[in-house]
Amino acid sequence: MIQYKNLFYSFHCSEIPGFDKIGEAAKALSEIPSNFDRIELQKKTGSDRYKDLRASLDALPDRKEAMEFEAKGHFNKVLSSVKPESESANHKPEEKWSFRPGHIAFNPEFGRLDKLKSLLNEYFDHNCLQAGDFLYPPDGFRLWHTNKFDLESWFIFFVDVDKPKCSFFKFIDPETGELVTHWDEPGTVNIFKINSNNSDLLWHCIGTNDCYRWSQGFSIPGHWKEKLL
Ligand SMILES: [Fe+2]
């Protein structure tokens, strides 16, 4: 287990007692849709802009600009009463997945995460809300953001990669401003807390080099440590 203060934890699924079936269910989701084309993804933003956006992860975020971008994205969403599962509102109903800048998001309406979610609900005895189901191709990214407008909660993200230490989750310690880079390993989970208070925001971003990275996120109860630590 890797721990950074009470901000970020990363475990191999095999390290967690009772997580065998959950780890298997997550692993089974690591597929590349046959109709997905990386070049199409880059064309969506324009190839030059795509490179610039990917390169922006190498620097600390311009917080004002990044927050404006995040707020705009949020208010463009059609909000449903249950967040963060409002993600389904961001897909056309017939699309199994859709493009996002630097990655793709699977449409929750197709039930890809149903098995994983029900195993997690059972494990935590809690209704764990689905927070995202993403695939990052090589040179993929999720720009710096805070999730300030989403549910304030602890989250678990299942992370799988086809190459170790070739993709990362970066975050900034809200207290000290320190930049922390966590390099991904296959079959792992990242756990961190999303806060919406401006003083506690967890700025974070995701990037891939020459690998594919899958992640599926869920909210988990605040007492998760009683089960996992
Ligand atoms: Fe995020």
Residues whose N, C-alpha, C, O or C-beta is under 5 A from the ligand:
A	BS01	LIG	N147
